[in-house]
Amino acid sequence: MNKSKNDIAWEQIFERHRILDRIADKGRASISSVEINKYREARLMTKFDHRSQLPKLFADHKLSI
């Protein structure tokens, strides 16, 4: 299965901002739309109408926005 552009961008964001470490440490992580826009347009990266549309990282770790 090929990764979507959103999956690729979220992987980069999670790695760069150590999102999973921040969640483990504080129970949550925040990131601005300005920062998300550096990887891909934030409105495209954060719109999920159905659970099946969640990026793989979110589904695998039971995360939501």
N, C-alpha and C positions, 0 to 999 in steps of 0.2 A: 504494500500500500504506500503510495506517495504521500509525503507530508504536504499539507497546505501551506500557503504563504503565512497564514496566521500561526500555524504550529511552529514554523521556522522562526518567525519573529519572536514568539513567546519564549521559545527555548533560549534565544539570545538574551532576552530581557531577564529571564529567570537566572541565567548564568551570570550576567553582568552585575545584577543587583542582589544576587544571593537571596532570592525570594524565599526559597524553601528554608534556608537557615534563619531568616528573619521571622518566618512563621513559627518555626520550632522554638525560637527564643522568646518571641513576644506574643505569639498566638495570631498574629496578623501582619500584613505588610501593605504599605501604601505606595503608590507610584502615580505620578501626575500624567495627565494627557500629553503635556509637553514632552515628557520623557518617552512615552509610548510612541509619539509621533516621530521620534528619531529612527524608529525601526519600521514602522508602517502606520498608516493613518489610524488614529485612536478610535474613531467612530466605527471603523471596520473591525478593529481588534477586540472590541468590547460588546458587540451586539450579538447576542445569542438568543434566538427565538425558541429553541428547543434544546434539551439536554444533549441530544445527539450532535449538536453543533459546537459543543465545548471543545476547545483545543485539548489535545491528548494529555498535556501536563496537568490541566485542570481536572480532567476525568480520572486520570491515574492517581492523583493525590486527593481526590474528593474536595476540590477547591471551587470557589465561586467568586464572582466579582460583586 
